C-alpha cells in the first residue's frame, strides 16, 4: 500500500487477492495433469484483474523442470486477448515434482512485473497452487480466491 498525496491510501492490484474462476482452475489442473511428466505452461487473461480465460501454451522445452513459450504463439494469443477486450493477468506453469514456489530460473526469466505468476505443484498427494508477484529477483507471495 502507498499513501497518496491527498492522504488516501492506494492499494496496488497486486496486493489484492487474485480472483480466479473455478472453470479456469479446473482447466489449469487438467492441463498440468495431462502434460506430466513435463511442465505445462500457459497465459491467463481477463477483465478488471480477474482470471477468466486460460490459454494453453506449448512448452518448447518439453522438460520436467523448465518451460519456455514460443514468441509467435505468445503474440498470437496476445492479439486474441486484445480483440476480446481482456488483458494479460497471469502466467502459469506446473511443477510436476517440486513445491509451488518459483525456482531461481522462474524468477530470472520472469518478464512481466504487473501480472501474477501461478505455479501448480503436483508433487504432493493433492495439487497445490502458489501465486506470486515477481519483481526483480524477489518472489512475493500473493493470495488468490476462486469464484
HUFENMO-V836781 format. One line per field, one symbol per residue. phi: phi as a letter, one per 20 degrees, with the letter a starting at -180 (. if undefined). psi: psi as a letter, one per 30 degrees, with the letter a starting at -180 (. if undefined). A space follows every 10 residues. Layout:
# HUFENMO-V836781
phi = ???
psi = ???
This chain:
# HUFENMO-V836781
phi = .ceefenfed dfgfeegffc ffffgfffff ffffegeefe badccrdlme edcdcfdeef flcfcabbdf fffgfffgff gffemdcfda ccbdcfccfe cffffgffef ddedceddcd edfefcfcdd cbddcmdcdd gcebbec
psi = kkklfgflkk kkfffkkjkk keeeeeeeee eeeffkglkl lllklakhgk jfkkjklkjf fhlfglllkk eeeeeeeeee eeffgllkfl kllljegllh kkleeeeegk fjfglkkkkj kgfafkkkkk kljkkbgkjk kkllkk.
